Amino acid sequence: MPFSSDFAHSCNTAFVGSARRITGKQLAAAATSLGYGRPDTLGVKAFTGSVPDTDDPVGHAAAVIGQGKVLASPLAVVGATAAVAAGKWTAPRLVTDPAPEGASVAPQQLDATSVGSLRDMMRSVVTGGTATVLRNTPGGPVSGKTGTAEFGSDNPPKTHAWFTGFQGDIAFAVIVEDGGFGAESAAPIAGDFLARLAQ
């Protein structure tokens, strides 16, 4: 099974298997390149996420699928998605006059090959993966990724539902707290948002 199919269908076991091919330090560095854990330059207090640098095999395997001690916010997730869409990470900031203090962080180019692969895989999520509900969304092709984030101490744990993506020059992130699976609850909300935007 090619990894592109695993990505499109959100196969956790494939991602966990890939943990042997990347170190905790490399994973944390990749996350940082997409904005995770960077200083907050938005202009209001905001959480930019956190991806641990761990060599613990279990913790690392969990981090590779965004679980364990990985922390995210809608801002962190949409910032990473916008970076993939644009091919460069740009510090998020409120559009105000004057600009927020510290908002002049220079954009940082991402590796073009890696970004190209991510864009292709994110498009396949919509064309034949877990977010086909967005396949015919008005306004142009949509690319994205569904996700679930476990929380609490229930067994099995409850999950927040995620969908993040981009259409043209619009990037977005949807989280439904205690919403189950991203494909079932978050992706349709993104579709409704984009349909209204196209009207």
Contact map, one row per residue, 1 for C-alpha under 8 A:
1110110000000000000000000000000000000000000000000000000000000000000000000000000000000000000000000000000000000000000000000000000000000000000000000000000000000000000000000000000000000000000000000000000
1111110000000000000000000000000000000000000000000000000000000000000000000000000000000000000000000000000000000000000000000000000000000000000000000000000000000000000000000000000000000000000000000000000
1111111000000100000000000000000000000000000000000000000000000000000000000000000000000000000000000000000000000000000000000000000000000000000000000000000000000000000000000000000000000000000000000000000
0111111100000000000000000000000000000000000000000000000000000000000000000000000000000000000000000000000000000000000000001001000000000000000000000000000000000000000000000000000000000000000000000000000
1111111110000000000000000000000000000000000000000000000000000000000000000000000000000000000000000000000000000000000000000001000010000000000000000000000000000000000000000000000000000000000000000000000
1111111111100110000000000000000000000000000000000000000000000000000000000000000000000000000000000000000000000000000000000000000000000000000000000000000000000000000000000000000000000000000000000000000
0011111111100000000000000000000000000000000000000000000000000000000000000000000000000000000000000000000000000000000000001100100000000000000000000000000000000000000000000000000000000000000000000000000
0001111111000000000000000000000000000000000000000000000000000000000000000000000000000000000000000000000000000000000000001101110111000000000000001000000000000000000000000000000000000000000000000000000
0000111111100000000000000000000000000000000000000000000000000000000000000000000000000000000000000000000000000000000000000000100011000000000000000000000000000000000000000000000000000000000000000000000
0000011111110000000000000000000000000000000000000000000000000000000000000000000000000000000000000000000000000000000000000000000011000000000000000110000000000000000000000000000000000000000000000000000
0000011011111110000000000000000000000000000000000000000000000000000000000000000000000000000000000000000000000000000000000000000000000000000000000000000000000000000000000000000000000000000000000000000
0000000001111111000000000000000000000000000000000000000000000000100000000000000000000000000000000000000000000000000000000000000000000000000000000000000000000000000000000000000000000000000000000000000
0000000000111111100000000000000000000000000000000000000000000000000000000000000000000000000000000000000000000000000000000000000000000000000000000000000000000000000000000000000000000000000000000000000
0010010000111111110000000000000000000000000000000000000000000000000000000000000000000000000000000000000000000000000000000000000000000000000000000000000000000000000000000000000000000000000000000000000
0000010000111111111000000000000000000000000000000000000000000001100000000000000000000000000000000000000000000000000000000000000000000000000000000000000000000000000000000000000000000000000000000000000
0000000000011111111000000000000000000000000000000000000000001101100000000000000000000000000000000000000000000000000000000000000000000000000000000000000000000000000000000000000000000000000000000000000
0000000000001111111100000000000000000000000000000000000000001000000000000000000000000000000000000000000000000000000000000000000000000000000000000000000000000000000000000000000000000000000000000000000
0000000000000111111111000000000000000000000000000000000000000001000000000000000000000000000000000000000000000000000000000000000000000000000000000000000000000000000000000000000000000000000000000000000
0000000000000011111111100000000000000000000000000000000000011001000000000000000000000000000000000000000000000000000000000000000000000000000000000000000000000000000000000000000000000000000000000000000
0000000000000000111111100000000000000000000000000000000000000000000000000000000000000000000000000000000000000000000000000000000000000000000000000000000000000000000000000000000000000000000000000000000
0000000000000000011111100000000000000000000000000000000000000000000000000000000000000000000000000000000000000000000000000000000000000000000000000000000000000000000000000000000000000000000000000000000
0000000000000000011111110110000000000000000000000000000000000000000000000000000000000000000000000000000000000000000000000000000000000000000000000000000000000000000000000000000000000000000000000000000
0000000000000000001111111110000000000000000000000000001000010000000000000000000000000000000000000000000000000000000000000000000000000000000000000000000000000000000000000000000000000000000000000000000
0000000000000000000001111111000000000000000000000001111000010000000000000000000000000000000000000000000000000000000000000000000000000000000000000000000000000000000000000000000000000000000000000000000
0000000000000000000000111111100000000000000000000000110000000000000000000000000000000000000000000000000000000000000000000000000000000000000000000000000000000000000000000000000000000000000000000000000
0000000000000000000001111111110000000000000000000000000000000000000000000000000000000000000000000000000000000000000000000000000000000000000000000000000000000000000000000000000000000000000000000000000
0000000000000000000001111111111000000000000000000010100000000001000000000000000000000000000000000000000000000000000000000000000000000000000000000000000000000000000000000000000000000000000000000000000
0000000000000000000000011111111100000000000000000011100000000000000000000000000000000000000000000000000000000000000000000000000000000000000000000000000000000000000000000000000000000000000000000000000
0000000000000000000000001111111110000000000000000000000000000000000000000000000000000000000000000000000000000000000000000000000000000000000000000000000000000000000000000000000000000000000000000000000
0000000000000000000000000111111111000000000000000000000000000000000000000000000000000000000000000000000000000000000000000000000000000000000000000000000000000000000000000000000000000000000000000000000
0000000000000000000000000011111111110000000000000010000000000000000000000000000000000000000000000000000000000000000000000000000000000000000000000000000000000000000000000000000000000000000000000000000
0000000000000000000000000001111111111100000000000000000000000000000000000000000000000000000000000000000000000000000000000000000000000000000000000000000000000000000000000000000000000000000000000000000
0000000000000000000000000000111111110000000000000000000000000000000000000000000000000000100000000000000000010100000000000000000000000000000000000000000000000000000000000000000000000000000000000000000
0000000000000000000000000000011111110000000000000000000000000000000000000000001100110000100000000000000000000000000000000000000000000000000000000000000000000000000000000000000000000000000000000000000
0000000000000000000000000000001111111100000000010000000000000000000000000001001100000000101000000000000000000000000000000000000000000000000000000000000000000000000000000000000000000000000000000000000
0000000000000000000000000000001111111100000000011110000000000000000000000001000100000000000000000000000000000000000000000000000000000000000000000000000000000000000000000000000000000000000000000000000
0000000000000000000000000000000100111110000000011110000000000000000000000000000000000000000000000000000000000000000000000000000000000000000000000000000000000000000000000000000000000000000000000000000
0000000000000000000000000000000100111111000000010000000000000000000000000000000000000000000000000000000000000000000000000000000000000000000000000000000000000000000000000000000000000000000000000000000
0000000000000000000000000000000000001111100000010000000000000000000000000000000000000000000000000000000000000000000000000000000000000000000000000000000000000000000000000000000000000000000000000000000
0000000000000000000000000000000000000111111011110000000000000000000000000000000000000000000000000000000000000000000000000000000000000000000000000000000000000000000000000000000000000000000000000000000
0000000000000000000000000000000000000011111100000000000000000000000000000000000000000000001110000001111000000000000000000000000000000000000000000000000000000000000000000000000000000000000000000000000
0000000000000000000000000000000000000001111111000000000000000000000000000000000000000000001111000001001000000000000000000000000000000000000000000000000000000000000000000000000000000000000000000000000
0000000000000000000000000000000000000001111110000000000000000000000000000000000000000000000011000001101000000000000000000000000000000000000000000000000000000000000000000000000000000000000000000000000
0000000000000000000000000000000000000000111111000000000000000000000000000000000000000000000000000000000000000000000000000000000000000000000000000000000000000000000000000000000000000000000000000000000
0000000000000000000000000000000000000001011111100000000000000000000000000000000000000000000000000000000000000000000000000000000000000000000000000000000000000000000000000000000000000000000000000000000
0000000000000000000000000000000000000001010111110000000000000000000000000010000000000000000000000000000000000000000000000000000000000000000000000000000000000000000000000000000000000000000000000000000
0000000000000000000000000000000000000001000011111000000000000000000000011011000000000000000000000000000000000000000000000000000000000000000000000000000000000000000000000000000000000000000000000000000
0000000000000000000000000000000000111111000001111100000000000000000000011011000000000000000000000000000000000000000000000000000000000000000000000000000000000000000000000000000000000000000000000000000
0000000000000000000000000000000000011000000000111110000000000000000001111001000000000000000000000000000000000000000000000000000000000000000000000000000000000000000000000000000000000000000000000000000
0000000000000000000000000000000000011000000000011111000000000000000001110000000000000000000000000000000000000000000000000000000000000000000000000000000000000000000000000000000000000000000000000000000
0000000000000000000000000011001000011000000000001111100000000010000011100000000000000000000000000000000000000000000000000000000000000000000000000000000000000000000000000000000000000000000000000000000
0000000000000000000000010001000000000000000000000111110000000010000011000000000000000000000000000000000000000000000000000000000000000000000000000000000000000000000000000000000000000000000000000000000
0000000000000000000000011011000000000000000000000011111000000000000000000000000000000000000000000000000000000000000000000000000000000000000000000000000000000000000000000000000000000000000000000000000
0000000000000000000000011000000000000000000000000001111100110000000000000000000000000000000000000000000000000000000000000000000000000000000000000000000000000000000000000000000000000000000000000000000
0000000000000000000000110000000000000000000000000000111110110000000000000000000000000000000000000000000000000000000000000000000000000000000000000000000000000000000000000000000000000000000000000000000
0000000000000000000000000000000000000000000000000000011111110000000000000000000000000000000000000000000000000000000000000000000000000000000000000000000000000000000000000000000000000000000000000000000
0000000000000000000000000000000000000000000000000000001111111000000000000000000000000000000000000000000000000000000000000000000000000000000000000000000000000000000000000000000000000000000000000000000
0000000000000000000000000000000000000000000000000000000111111100000000000000000000000000000000000000000000000000000000000000000000000000000000000000000000000000000000000000000000000000000000000000000
0000000000000000000000000000000000000000000000000000011111111110000110000000000000000000000000000000000000000000000000000000000000000000000000000000000000000000000000000000000000000000000000000000000
0000000000000000001000110000000000000000000000000000011111111111000000000000000000000000000000000000000000000000000000000000000000000000000000000000000000000000000000000000000000000000000000000000000
0000000000000001101000000000000000000000000000000000000011111111100000000000000000000000000000000000000000000000000000000000000000000000000000000000000000000000000000000000000000000000000000000000000
0000000000000001000000000000000000000000000000000000000001111111111110000000000000000000000000000000000000000000000000000000000000000000000000000000000000000000000000000000000000000000000000000000000
0000000000000000000000000000000000000000000000000011000000111111111111000000000000000000000000000000000000000000000000000000000000000000000000000000000000000000000000000000000000000000000000000000000
0000000000000011011000000010000000000000000000000000000000011111111000000000000000000000000000000000000000000000000000000000000000000000000000000000000000000000000000000000000000000000000000000000000
0000000000010011000000000000000000000000000000000000000000001111111000000000000000000000000000000000000000000000000000000000000000000000000000000000000000000000000000000000000000000000000000000000000
0000000000000000000000000000000000000000000000000000000000000111111101100000000000000000000000000000000000000000000000000000000000000000000000000000100000000000000000000000000000000000000000000000000
0000000000000000000000000000000000000000000000000000000000000111111111000000000000000000000000000000000000000000000000000000000000000000000000000000110000000000000000000000000000000000000000000000000
0000000000000000000000000000000000000000000000000000000000100110011111000000000000000000000000000000000000000000000000000000000000000000000000000000000000000000000000000000000000000000000000000000000
0000000000000000000000000000000000000000000000000011000000100110001111100000000000000000000000000000000000000000000000000000000000000000000000000000000000000000000000000000000000000000000000000000000
0000000000000000000000000000000000000000000000001111000000000010011111110000000000000000000000000000000000000000000000000000000000000000000000000000000000000000000000000000000000000000000000000000000
0000000000000000000000000000000000000000000000001110000000000000010011111000000000000000000000000000000000000000000000000000000000000000000000000000000000000000000000000000000000000000000000000000000
0000000000000000000000000000000000000000000000111100000000000000000001111101100000000000000000000000000000000000000000000000000000000000000000000000000000000000000000000000000000000000000000000000000
0000000000000000000000000000000000000000000000111000000000000000000000111111100000000000000000000000000000000000000000000000000000000000000000000000000000000000000000000000000000000000000000000000000
0000000000000000000000000000000000000000000000000000000000000000000000011111110000000000000000000000000000000000000000000000000000000000000000000000000000000000000000000000111000000000000000000000000
0000000000000000000000000000000000000000000001110000000000000000000000001111111000000000000000000000000000000000000000000000000000000000000000000000000000000000000000000000100000000000000000000000000
0000000000000000000000000000000000110000000000111000000000000000000000011111111100000000000000000000000000000000000000000000000000000000000000000000000000000000000000000000000000000000000000000000000
0000000000000000000000000000000000000000000000000000000000000000000000011111111110000000000000000000000000000000000000000000000000000000000000000000000000000000000100000000100000000000000000000000000
0000000000000000000000000000000000000000000000000000000000000000000000000111111111000000000000000000000000000000000000000000000000000000000000000000000000000000000110000011100000000000000000000000000
0000000000000000000000000000000001100000000000000000000000000000000000000011111111100000111100000000000000000000000000000000000000000000000000000000000000000000000000000000000000000000000000000000000
0000000000000000000000000000000001110000000000000000000000000000000000000001111111110000100000000000000000000000000000000000000000000000000000000000000000000000000000000000000000000000000000000000000
0000000000000000000000000000000000000000000000000000000000000000000000000000111111111000000000000000000000000000000000000000000000000000000000000000000000000000000111000011000000000000000000000000000
0000000000000000000000000000000000000000000000000000000000000000000000000000011111111100100000000000000000000000000000000000000000000000000000000000000000000000000001000111000000000000000000000000000
0000000000000000000000000000000001000000000000000000000000000000000000000000001111111111110000000000000000000100000000000000000000000000000000000000000000000000000000000000000000000000000000000000000
0000000000000000000000000000000001000000000000000000000000000000000000000000000111111111100000000000000000000000001001100000000000000000000000000000000000000000000000000000000000000000000000000000000
0000000000000000000000000000000000000000000000000000000000000000000000000000000011111110000000000000000000000000000000100000000000000000000000000000000000000000000001001010000000000000000000000000000
0000000000000000000000000000000000000000000000000000000000000000000000000000000001111111100000000000000000000000000000000000000000000000000000000000000000000000000000001000000000000000000000000000000
0000000000000000000000000000000000000000000000000000000000000000000000000000000000111111100000000000000000001111001000000000000000000000000000000000000000000000000000000000000000000000000000000000000
0000000000000000000000000000000000000000000000000000000000000000000000000000000000110111110000000000000000111100000000000000000000000000000000000000000000000000000000000000000000000000000000000000000
0000000000000000000000000000000011100000000000000000000000000000000000000000001101110111111000000000000000111100000000000000000000000000000000000000000000000000000000000000000000000000000000000000000
0000000000000000000000000000000000000000000000000000000000000000000000000000001000100001111100000000000011110000000000000000000000000000000000000000000000000000000000000000000000000000000000000000000
0000000000000000000000000000000000100000110000000000000000000000000000000000001000000000111110000000001011100000000000000000000000000000000000000000000000000000000000000000000000000000000000000000000
0000000000000000000000000000000000000000110000000000000000000000000000000000001000000000011111000000001000000000000000000000000000000000000000000000000000000000000000000000000000000000000000000000000
0000000000000000000000000000000000000000111000000000000000000000000000000000000000000000001111100001001000000000000000000000000000000000000000000000000000000000000000000000000000000000000000000000000
0000000000000000000000000000000000000000011000000000000000000000000000000000000000000000000111110011000000000000000000000000000000000000000000000000000000000000000000000000000000000000000000000000000
0000000000000000000000000000000000000000000000000000000000000000000000000000000000000000000011111010000000000000000000000000000000000000000000000000000000000000000000000000000000000000000000000000000
0000000000000000000000000000000000000000000000000000000000000000000000000000000000000000000001111111000000000000000000000000000000000000000000000000000000000000000000000000000000000000000000000000000
0000000000000000000000000000000000000000000000000000000000000000000000000000000000000000000000111111000000000000000000000000000000000000000000000000000000000000000000000000000000000000000000000000000
0000000000000000000000000000000000000000000000000000000000000000000000000000000000000000000000011111000000000000000000000000000000000000000000000000000000000000000000000000000000000000000000000000000
0000000000000000000000000000000000000000000000000000000000000000000000000000000000000000000001111111101000000000000000000000000000000000000000000000000000000000000000000000000000000000000000000000000
0000000000000000000000000000000000000000111000000000000000000000000000000000000000000000000011011111111000000000000000000000000000000000000000000000000000000000000000000000000000000000000000000000000
0000000000000000000000000000000000000000101000000000000000000000000000000000000000000000000000000011111100000000000000000000000000000000000000000000000000000000000000000000000000000000000000000000000
0000000000000000000000000000000000000000100000000000000000000000000000000000000000000000000000000001111110000000000000000000000000000000000000000000000000000000000000000000000000000000000000000000000
0000000000000000000000000000000000000000111000000000000000000000000000000000000000000000001110000011111110000000000000000000000000000000000000000000000000000000000000000000000000000000000000000000000
0000000000000000000000000000000000000000000000000000000000000000000000000000000000000000000000000000111111000000000000000000000000000000000000000000000000000000000000000000000000000000000000000000000
0000000000000000000000000000000000000000000000000000000000000000000000000000000000000000011000000000011111100000000000000000000000000000000000000000000000000000000000000000000000000000000000000000000
0000000000000000000000000000000000000000000000000000000000000000000000000000000000000000011000000000000111110000000000000000000000000000000000000000000000000000000000000000000000000000000000000000000
0000000000000000000000000000000000000000000000000000000000000000000000000000000000000001111000000000000011111000000000000000000000000000000000000000000000000000000000000000000000000000000000000000000
0000000000000000000000000000000010000000000000000000000000000000000000000000000000000001110000000000000001111100000000000000000000000000000000000000000000000000000000000000000000000000000000000000000
0000000000000000000000000000000000000000000000000000000000000000000000000000000000000011100000000000000000111110000000000000000000000000000000000000000000000000000000000000000000000000000000000000000
0000000000000000000000000000000010000000000000000000000000000000000000000000000000100011100000000000000000011111011000000000000000000000000000000000000000000000000000000000000000000000000000000000000
0000000000000000000000000000000000000000000000000000000000000000000000000000000000000010000000000000000000001111111000000000000000000000000000000000000000000000000000000000000000000000000000000000000
0000000000000000000000000000000000000000000000000000000000000000000000000000000000000010000000000000000000000111111100000000000000000000000000000000000000000000000000000000000000000000000000000000000
0000000000000000000000000000000000000000000000000000000000000000000000000000000000000000000000000000000000000011111110000000000000000000000000000000000000000000000000000000000000000000000000000000000
0000000000000000000000000000000000000000000000000000000000000000000000000000000000000000000000000000000000000111111111000000000000000000000000000000000000000000000000000000000000000000000000000000000
0000000000000000000000000000000000000000000000000000000000000000000000000000000000010010000000000000000000000111111111100000000000000000000000000000000000000000000000000000000000000000000000000000000
0000000000000000000000000000000000000000000000000000000000000000000000000000000000000000000000000000000000000001111111110000000000000000000000000000000000000000000000000000000000000000000000000000000
0000000000000000000000000000000000000000000000000000000000000000000000000000000000000000000000000000000000000000111111111000000000000000000000000000000000000000000000000000000000000000000000000000000
0000000000000000000000000000000000000000000000000000000000000000000000000000000000010000000000000000000000000000011111111100000000000000000000000000000000000000000000000000000000000000000000000000000
0000000000000000000000000000000000000000000000000000000000000000000000000000000000011000000000000000000000000000001111111110000000000000000000100000000000000000000000000000000000000000000000000000000
0000000000000000000000000000000000000000000000000000000000000000000000000000000000000000000000000000000000000000000111111111000000000000000000000000000000000000000000000000000000000000000000000000000
0001001100000000000000000000000000000000000000000000000000000000000000000000000000000000000000000000000000000000000011111111100000000000000000000000000000000000000000000000000000000000000000000000000
0000001100000000000000000000000000000000000000000000000000000000000000000000000000000000000000000000000000000000000001111111110000000000000000111000000000000000000010000000000000000000000000000000000
0000000000000000000000000000000000000000000000000000000000000000000000000000000000000000000000000000000000000000000000111111111000000000000011110000000000000000000000000000000000000000000000000000000
0001100100000000000000000000000000000000000000000000000000000000000000000000000000000000000000000000000000000000000000011111111110000000000000100000000000000000000000000000000000000000000000000000000
0000001110000000000000000000000000000000000000000000000000000000000000000000000000000000000000000000000000000000000000001111111111110000000000111100000000000000000000000000000000000000000000000000000
0000000100000000000000000000000000000000000000000000000000000000000000000000000000000000000000000000000000000000000000000111111111111110000001110000000000000000000000000000000000000000000000000000000
0000000000000000000000000000000000000000000000000000000000000000000000000000000000000000000000000000000000000000000000000011111110110010000000000000000000000000000000000000000000000000000000000000000
0000000100000000000000000000000000000000000000000000000000000000000000000000000000000000000000000000000000000000000000000001111111110000000000000000000000000000000000000000000000000000000000000000000
0000100111000000000000000000000000000000000000000000000000000000000000000000000000000000000000000000000000000000000000000001111111110000000000000000000000000000000000000000000000000000000000000000000
0000000111000000000000000000000000000000000000000000000000000000000000000000000000000000000000000000000000000000000000000000110111110000000000000100000000000000000000000000000000000010000000000000000
0000000000000000000000000000000000000000000000000000000000000000000000000000000000000000000000000000000000000000000000000000111111111110000000011100000000000000000000000000000000000010001000000000000
0000000000000000000000000000000000000000000000000000000000000000000000000000000000000000000000000000000000000000000000000000111111111110000000000000000000000000000000000000000000000000000000000000000
0000000000000000000000000000000000000000000000000000000000000000000000000000000000000000000000000000000000000000000000000000010000111111000000000000000000000000000000000000000000000000001100100000000
0000000000000000000000000000000000000000000000000000000000000000000000000000000000000000000000000000000000000000000000000000010000111111100001000000000000000000000000000000000000000000001100100000000
0000000000000000000000000000000000000000000000000000000000000000000000000000000000000000000000000000000000000000000000000000011000111111100011000000000000000000000000000000000000000000000000000000000
0000000000000000000000000000000000000000000000000000000000000000000000000000000000000000000000000000000000000000000000000000000000001111110010000000000000000000000000000000000000000000000000000000000
0000000000000000000000000000000000000000000000000000000000000000000000000000000000000000000000000000000000000000000000000000000000000111111111000000000000000000000000000000000000000000000000100110000
0000000000000000000000000000000000000000000000000000000000000000000000000000000000000000000000000000000000000000000000000000000000000001111100000000000000000000000000000000000000000000000000000110010
0000000000000000000000000000000000000000000000000000000000000000000000000000000000000000000000000000000000000000000000000000000000000000111110000000000000000000000000100000000000000000000000000110110
0000000000000000000000000000000000000000000000000000000000000000000000000000000000000000000000000000000000000000000000000000000000000000111111000000000000000000000000110000000000000000000000000000000
0000000000000000000000000000000000000000000000000000000000000000000000000000000000000000000000000000000000000000000000000010000000000011101111100000000000000000000000110000000000000000000000000000000
0000000000000000000000000000000000000000000000000000000000000000000000000000000000000000000000000000000000000000000000000010010000000110100111110000000000000000000011110000000000000000000000000000000
0000000000000000000000000000000000000000000000000000000000000000000000000000000000000000000000000000000000000000000000100111110000000000000011111000000000000000000011100000000000000000000000000000000
0000000000000000000000000000000000000000000000000000000000000000000000000000000000000000000000000000000000000000000000000110110000100000000001111100000000000000001111000000000000000000000000000000000
0000000100000000000000000000000000000000000000000000000000000000000000000000000000000000000000000000000000000000000000000100100000100000000000111110000000000000001110000000000000000000000000000000000
0000000001000000000000000000000000000000000000000000000000000000000000000000000000000000000000000000000000000000000000000000100001100000000000011111000000000000111100000000000000001110011000000000000
0000000001000000000000000000000000000000000000000000000000000000000000000000000000000000000000000000000000000000000000000000000000000000000000001111100000000000111000000000000000001110000000000000000
0000000000000000000000000000000000000000000000000000000000000000000000000000000000000000000000000000000000000000000000000000000000000000000000000111110000000011110000000000000000011100000000000000000
0000000000000000000000000000000000000000000000000000000000000000011000000000000000000000000000000000000000000000000000000000000000000000000000000011111000000011110000000000000000000000000000000000000
0000000000000000000000000000000000000000000000000000000000000000001000000000000000000000000000000000000000000000000000000000000000000000000000000001111100001111000000000000000000000000000000000000000
0000000000000000000000000000000000000000000000000000000000000000000000000000000000000000000000000000000000000000000000000000000000000000000000000000111110001111000000000000000000000000000000000000000
0000000000000000000000000000000000000000000000000000000000000000000000000000000000000000000000000000000000000000000000000000000000000000000000000000011111001100000000000000000000000000000000000000000
0000000000000000000000000000000000000000000000000000000000000000000000000000000000000000000000000000000000000000000000000000000000000000000000000000001111101000000000000000000000000000000000000000000
0000000000000000000000000000000000000000000000000000000000000000000000000000000000000000000000000000000000000000000000000000000000000000000000000000000111111100000000000000000000000000000000000000000
0000000000000000000000000000000000000000000000000000000000000000000000000000000000000000000000000000000000000000000000000000000000000000000000000000000011111000000000000000000000000000000000000000000
0000000000000000000000000000000000000000000000000000000000000000000000000000000000000000000000000000000000000000000000000000000000000000000000000000000001111100000000000000000000000000000000000000000
0000000000000000000000000000000000000000000000000000000000000000000000000000000000000000000000000000000000000000000000000000000000000000000000000000011111111110000000000000000000000000000000000000000
0000000000000000000000000000000000000000000000000000000000000000000000000000000000000000000000000000000000000000000000000000000000000000000000000000011101011111000000000000000001010000000000000000000
0000000000000000000000000000000000000000000000000000000000000000000000000000000000000000000000000000000000000000000000000000000000000000000000000001111000001111100000000000000011111000000000000000000
0000000000000000000000000000000000000000000000000000000000000000000000000000000000000000000000000000000000000000000000000000000000000000000000000001111000000111110000000000001111111100000000000000000
0000000000000000000000000000000000000000000000000000000000000000000000000000000000000000000000000000000000000000000000000000000000000000000000000111100000000011111000000000001111111110110000000000000
0000000000000000000000000000000000000000000000000000000000000000000000000000000000000000000000000000000000000000000000000000000000000000000000000111100000000001111100000000111100001110011000000000000
0000000000000000000000000000000000000000000000000000000000000000000000000000000000000000000000000000000000000000000000000000000000000000000000011110000000000000111110000000111000000110011001000000000
0000000000000000000000000000000000000000000000000000000000000000000000000000110010000000000000000000000000000000000000000000000000000000000000011100000000000000011111000011110000000000000000000000000
0000000000000000000000000000000000000000000000000000000000000000000000000000010010000000000000000000000000000000000000000100000000000000000001111000000000000000001111100011100000000000000000000000000
0000000000000000000000000000000000000000000000000000000000000000000000000000000011001000000000000000000000000000000000000000000000000000000001110000000000000000000111111111000000000000000000000000000
0000000000000000000000000000000000000000000000000000000000000000000000000000000000000000000000000000000000000000000000000000000000000000001111100000000000000000000011111110000000000000000000000000000
0000000000000000000000000000000000000000000000000000000000000000000000000000000000000000000000000000000000000000000000000000000000000000000111000000000000000000000001111100000000000000000000000000000
0000000000000000000000000000000000000000000000000000000000000000000000000000000000001100000000000000000000000000000000000000000000000000000000000000000000000000000001111110000000000000000000000000000
0000000000000000000000000000000000000000000000000000000000000000000000000000000001000000000000000000000000000000000000000000000000000000000000000000000000000000000001111111000000000000000000000000000
0000000000000000000000000000000000000000000000000000000000000000000000000000010011001000000000000000000000000000000000000000000000000000000000000000000000000000000111101111100000000000000000000000000
0000000000000000000000000000000000000000000000000000000000000000000000000000010011000000000000000000000000000000000000000000000000000000000000000000000000000000000111000111110000000000000001000000000
0000000000000000000000000000000000000000000000000000000000000000000000000110110000000000000000000000000000000000000000000000000000000000000000000000000000000000011110000011111000000000000001000000000
0000000000000000000000000000000000000000000000000000000000000000000000000100000000000000000000000000000000000000000000000000000000000000000000000000000000000000011100000001111100000000011011000000000
0000000000000000000000000000000000000000000000000000000000000000000000000100000000000000000000000000000000000000000000000000000000000000000000000000000000000001111000000000111110000000010000000000000
0000000000000000000000000000000000000000000000000000000000000000000000000000000000000000000000000000000000000000000000000000000000000000000000000000000000000001110000000000011111100100110000000000000
0000000000000000000000000000000000000000000000000000000000000000000000000000000000000000000000000000000000000000000000000000000000000000000000000000000000000011100000000000001111100000000000000000000
0000000000000000000000000000000000000000000000000000000000000000000000000000000000000000000000000000000000000000000000000000000000000000000000000000000000000111100000000000000111110000000000000000000
0000000000000000000000000000000000000000000000000000000000000000000000000000000000000000000000000000000000000000000000000000000000000000000000000000000000000011100000000000000111111100110000000000000
0000000000000000000000000000000000000000000000000000000000000000000000000000000000000000000000000000000000000000000000000000000000000000000000000001000000000111100000000000000001111101100000000000000
0000000000000000000000000000000000000000000000000000000000000000000000000000000000000000000000000000000000000000000000000000000000000000000000000111000000000011110000000000000000111111110000000000000
0000000000000000000000000000000000000000000000000000000000000000000000000000000000000000000000000000000000000000000000000000000000000000000000000111000000000001111000000000000100111111111000000000000
0000000000000000000000000000000000000000000000000000000000000000000000000000000000000000000000000000000000000000000000000000000001100000000000000110000000000000111000000000000000001111111100000000000
0000000000000000000000000000000000000000000000000000000000000000000000000000000000000000000000000000000000000000000000000000000000000000000000000000000000000000000000000000000000011111111100000000000
0000000000000000000000000000000000000000000000000000000000000000000000000000000000000000000000000000000000000000000000000000000000000000000000000000000000000000100000000000000100111111111110000000000
0000000000000000000000000000000000000000000000000000000000000000000000000000000000000000000000000000000000000000000000000000000000000000000000000100000000000000111000000000011100101111111111000000000
0000000000000000000000000000000000000000000000000000000000000000000000000000000000000000000000000000000000000000000000000000000000101100000000000100000000000000011000000000010000000111111111100000000
0000000000000000000000000000000000000000000000000000000000000000000000000000000000000000000000000000000000000000000000000000000000001100000000000000000000000000000000000000000000000011111111110000000
0000000000000000000000000000000000000000000000000000000000000000000000000000000000000000000000000000000000000000000000000000000000000000000000000000000000000000000000000000010000000000111111111000000
0000000000000000000000000000000000000000000000000000000000000000000000000000000000000000000000000000000000000000000000000000000000000000000000000000000000000000001000000001110000000000011111111100000
0000000000000000000000000000000000000000000000000000000000000000000000000000000000000000000000000000000000000000000000000000000000001100100000000000000000000000000000000000000000000000001111111110000
0000000000000000000000000000000000000000000000000000000000000000000000000000000000000000000000000000000000000000000000000000000000000000000000000000000000000000000000000000000000000000000111111111000
0000000000000000000000000000000000000000000000000000000000000000000000000000000000000000000000000000000000000000000000000000000000000000000000000000000000000000000000000000000000000000000011111111100
0000000000000000000000000000000000000000000000000000000000000000000000000000000000000000000000000000000000000000000000000000000000000000111000000000000000000000000000000000000000000000000001111111110
0000000000000000000000000000000000000000000000000000000000000000000000000000000000000000000000000000000000000000000000000000000000000000111000000000000000000000000000000000000000000000000000111111111
0000000000000000000000000000000000000000000000000000000000000000000000000000000000000000000000000000000000000000000000000000000000000000000000000000000000000000000000000000000000000000000000011111111
0000000000000000000000000000000000000000000000000000000000000000000000000000000000000000000000000000000000000000000000000000000000000000001000000000000000000000000000000000000000000000000000001111111
0000000000000000000000000000000000000000000000000000000000000000000000000000000000000000000000000000000000000000000000000000000000000000011000000000000000000000000000000000000000000000000000000111111
0000000000000000000000000000000000000000000000000000000000000000000000000000000000000000000000000000000000000000000000000000000000000000000000000000000000000000000000000000000000000000000000000011111
